[in-house]
Amino acid sequence: MSAIKIMASVLIIAGLLGLVYGHFSYTRETQEAKLGPFELTVKDTQTVNIPVWACVAAIAAGGGLLLFAGRKGL
């Protein structure tokens, strides 16, 4: 399997996962204050929404790569 076909497959899978899940969350820990030996840290959860147009564009780009990679071999 060539590198172009692998990249196309990754783009298609990433686009499909983006459409299915729609967002992902991560936790960021920040240091708010330090008073002597005591530290105050805050854990903040951020949510990132994945735009539908980006998912569709990834699927289309992956499909296009697969189509043109297949024609080049002919």
Backbone torsions as a table, in degrees:
resi	resn	phi	psi	omega
1	MET	NA	130.1	-177.1
2	SER	-79.4	165.9	-178.5
3	ALA	-64.9	-33.0	180.0
4	ILE	-67.5	-40.8	178.6
5	LYS	-67.3	-35.9	177.1
6	ILE	-66.2	-44.4	178.7
7	MET	-62.9	-39.6	178.3
8	ALA	-64.0	-41.8	178.6
9	SER	-64.2	-40.5	178.6
10	VAL	-63.8	-42.2	178.4
11	LEU	-62.6	-43.1	179.9
12	ILE	-65.1	-44.8	-179.9
13	ILE	-65.1	-42.1	179.1
14	ALA	-63.6	-40.6	177.7
15	GLY	-64.3	-42.1	178.6
16	LEU	-66.2	-41.4	177.4
17	LEU	-64.0	-38.4	177.1
18	GLY	-63.5	-38.8	177.7
19	LEU	-68.6	-38.3	-177.6
20	VAL	-71.1	-48.0	-174.3
21	TYR	-88.2	-42.0	174.9
22	GLY	80.2	-22.0	178.6
23	HIS	-163.1	164.1	172.9
24	PHE	-142.6	155.5	-177.5
25	SER	-121.7	149.7	174.0
26	TYR	-143.5	157.1	-178.0
27	THR	-108.6	131.7	178.8
28	ARG	-117.7	130.6	-179.0
29	GLU	-105.8	125.6	-179.8
30	THR	-122.5	148.7	178.0
31	GLN	-93.6	116.3	-176.9
32	GLU	-89.2	-42.2	-177.0
33	ALA	-152.6	151.3	175.9
34	LYS	-136.7	113.3	179.8
35	LEU	-119.2	97.7	-178.2
36	GLY	63.9	-127.4	-179.0
37	PRO	-81.4	-4.6	-177.0
38	PHE	-97.7	137.4	176.3
39	GLU	-125.0	139.4	176.1
40	LEU	-110.0	115.1	178.5
41	THR	-115.9	148.8	-179.3
42	VAL	-123.1	130.2	174.7
43	LYS	-98.5	119.1	-176.5
44	ASP	-115.8	126.2	179.0
45	THR	-95.0	124.2	179.3
46	GLN	-107.9	143.2	176.2
47	THR	-119.4	130.0	179.7
48	VAL	-112.7	121.3	176.9
49	ASN	-87.6	136.2	179.3
50	ILE	-97.3	121.0	-179.1
51	PRO	-65.9	142.8	-179.5
52	VAL	-64.3	-37.4	-178.6
53	TRP	-62.8	-33.0	178.5
54	ALA	-68.9	-37.9	178.3
55	CYS	-66.1	-45.1	179.8
56	VAL	-65.3	-39.2	178.5
57	ALA	-64.6	-38.8	178.4
58	ALA	-65.4	-41.6	178.7
59	ILE	-65.3	-42.7	179.4
60	ALA	-65.4	-41.6	178.9
61	ALA	-64.9	-40.8	177.6
62	GLY	-64.9	-42.3	176.8
63	GLY	-63.5	-41.2	177.4
64	GLY	-63.6	-41.6	177.1
65	LEU	-62.4	-42.6	178.3
66	LEU	-63.6	-40.3	-179.3
67	LEU	-64.3	-47.9	-177.3
68	PHE	-76.2	-28.7	175.6
69	ALA	-68.3	-34.6	178.5
70	GLY	-71.1	-36.2	-179.6
71	ARG	-73.7	-30.8	-179.7
72	LYS	-65.1	-32.7	-179.7
73	GLY	-74.1	-14.5	-177.8
74	LEU	-78.9	NA	NA
